Amino acid sequence: MKFFKRKDDPQGDTAKPEQIARIVRMDKPSLHNWMNTTIMGLGESFDRWRFHGEPKEDVTQHLNVLNAIWQELDNRNS
Protein backbone atom coordinates (compact mmCIF):
# COMPACT_ATOMS: atom_id res chain seq x y z
CA MET A 1 0.00 0.00 0.00
CA LYS A 2 1.51 3.29 -1.07
CA PHE A 3 0.56 6.36 0.95
CA PHE A 4 2.60 8.85 -1.05
CA LYS A 5 5.75 9.16 -3.12
CA ARG A 6 8.75 11.36 -2.48
CA LYS A 7 10.29 13.20 -5.39
CA ASP A 8 13.68 11.54 -4.90
CA ASP A 9 12.23 8.06 -4.17
CA PRO A 10 9.94 6.72 -6.90
CA GLN A 11 8.96 3.73 -4.74
CA GLY A 12 7.93 5.85 -1.75
CA ASP A 13 8.89 3.07 0.69
CA THR A 14 11.86 4.65 2.42
CA ALA A 15 10.41 8.00 3.47
CA LYS A 16 11.81 9.16 6.78
CA PRO A 17 9.35 10.73 9.26
CA GLU A 18 10.92 14.16 8.95
CA GLN A 19 10.49 14.03 5.17
CA ILE A 20 6.71 13.69 5.10
CA ALA A 21 5.56 17.28 4.54
CA ARG A 22 1.96 16.20 4.05
CA ILE A 23 1.73 15.31 7.74
CA VAL A 24 2.99 18.71 8.86
CA ARG A 25 0.22 20.41 6.85
CA MET A 26 -2.61 18.29 8.32
CA ASP A 27 -4.88 19.50 11.08
CA LYS A 28 -4.91 17.63 14.37
CA PRO A 29 -8.26 15.79 13.91
CA SER A 30 -7.07 14.54 10.51
CA LEU A 31 -3.82 13.33 12.08
CA HIS A 32 -5.78 11.42 14.73
CA ASN A 33 -7.94 9.80 12.05
CA TRP A 34 -4.95 8.92 9.87
CA MET A 35 -3.09 7.48 12.86
CA ASN A 36 -6.07 5.29 13.70
CA THR A 37 -6.34 4.08 10.11
CA THR A 38 -2.58 3.46 9.95
CA ILE A 39 -2.66 1.39 13.15
CA MET A 40 -5.38 -0.81 11.68
CA GLY A 41 -3.47 -1.06 8.40
CA LEU A 42 -0.32 -2.02 10.29
CA GLY A 43 -2.14 -4.92 11.93
CA GLU A 44 -3.47 -6.09 8.60
CA SER A 45 -0.12 -5.82 6.82
CA PHE A 46 1.66 -7.56 9.70
CA ASP A 47 -0.83 -10.42 9.53
CA ARG A 48 -0.36 -10.74 5.76
CA TRP A 49 3.43 -10.76 6.16
CA ARG A 50 3.49 -13.17 9.08
CA PHE A 51 0.88 -15.69 8.00
CA HIS A 52 0.50 -15.30 4.24
CA GLY A 53 4.02 -14.69 2.99
CA GLU A 54 3.39 -11.13 1.79
CA PRO A 55 6.42 -8.80 1.46
CA LYS A 56 7.61 -6.87 4.50
CA GLU A 57 7.59 -3.49 2.73
CA ASP A 58 3.94 -2.77 3.62
CA VAL A 59 4.73 -3.34 7.30
CA THR A 60 7.75 -1.04 7.05
CA GLN A 61 5.76 1.69 5.34
CA HIS A 62 3.00 1.57 7.93
CA LEU A 63 5.58 1.80 10.72
CA ASN A 64 7.30 4.78 9.05
CA VAL A 65 4.03 6.66 8.59
CA LEU A 66 2.84 5.80 12.09
CA ASN A 67 6.10 7.08 13.54
CA ALA A 68 5.88 10.30 11.52
CA ILE A 69 2.30 10.96 12.63
CA TRP A 70 3.19 10.24 16.25
CA GLN A 71 6.19 12.61 16.10
CA GLU A 72 4.02 15.36 14.62
CA LEU A 73 1.34 14.94 17.28
CA ASP A 74 4.01 14.91 19.98
CA ASN A 75 5.58 18.10 18.56
CA ARG A 76 2.22 19.85 18.59
CA ASN A 77 1.53 18.85 22.19
CA SER A 78 4.97 19.98 23.44
C-alpha positions as CSV (number, residue, x, y, z in Angstrom):
1,M,0.0,0.0,0.0
2,K,1.5,3.3,-1.1
3,F,0.6,6.4,1.0
4,F,2.6,8.8,-1.1
5,K,5.7,9.2,-3.1
6,R,8.7,11.4,-2.5
7,K,10.3,13.2,-5.4
8,D,13.7,11.5,-4.9
9,D,12.2,8.1,-4.2
10,P,9.9,6.7,-6.9
11,Q,9.0,3.7,-4.7
12,G,7.9,5.9,-1.7
13,D,8.9,3.1,0.7
14,T,11.9,4.6,2.4
15,A,10.4,8.0,3.5
16,K,11.8,9.2,6.8
17,P,9.3,10.7,9.3
18,E,10.9,14.2,9.0
19,Q,10.5,14.0,5.2
20,I,6.7,13.7,5.1
21,A,5.6,17.3,4.5
22,R,2.0,16.2,4.1
23,I,1.7,15.3,7.7
24,V,3.0,18.7,8.9
25,R,0.2,20.4,6.9
26,M,-2.6,18.3,8.3
27,D,-4.9,19.5,11.1
28,K,-4.9,17.6,14.4
29,P,-8.3,15.8,13.9
30,S,-7.1,14.5,10.5
31,L,-3.8,13.3,12.1
32,H,-5.8,11.4,14.7
33,N,-7.9,9.8,12.1
34,W,-5.0,8.9,9.9
35,M,-3.1,7.5,12.9
36,N,-6.1,5.3,13.7
37,T,-6.3,4.1,10.1
38,T,-2.6,3.5,9.9
39,I,-2.7,1.4,13.2
40,M,-5.4,-0.8,11.7
41,G,-3.5,-1.1,8.4
42,L,-0.3,-2.0,10.3
43,G,-2.1,-4.9,11.9
44,E,-3.5,-6.1,8.6
45,S,-0.1,-5.8,6.8
46,F,1.7,-7.6,9.7
47,D,-0.8,-10.4,9.5
48,R,-0.4,-10.7,5.8
49,W,3.4,-10.8,6.2
50,R,3.5,-13.2,9.1
51,F,0.9,-15.7,8.0
52,H,0.5,-15.3,4.2
53,G,4.0,-14.7,3.0
54,E,3.4,-11.1,1.8
55,P,6.4,-8.8,1.5
56,K,7.6,-6.9,4.5
57,E,7.6,-3.5,2.7
58,D,3.9,-2.8,3.6
59,V,4.7,-3.3,7.3
60,T,7.7,-1.0,7.1
61,Q,5.8,1.7,5.3
62,H,3.0,1.6,7.9
63,L,5.6,1.8,10.7
64,N,7.3,4.8,9.1
65,V,4.0,6.7,8.6
66,L,2.8,5.8,12.1
67,N,6.1,7.1,13.5
68,A,5.9,10.3,11.5
69,I,2.3,11.0,12.6
70,W,3.2,10.2,16.3
71,Q,6.2,12.6,16.1
72,E,4.0,15.4,14.6
73,L,1.3,14.9,17.3
74,D,4.0,14.9,20.0
75,N,5.6,18.1,18.6
76,R,2.2,19.9,18.6
77,N,1.5,18.9,22.2
78,S,5.0,20.0,23.4
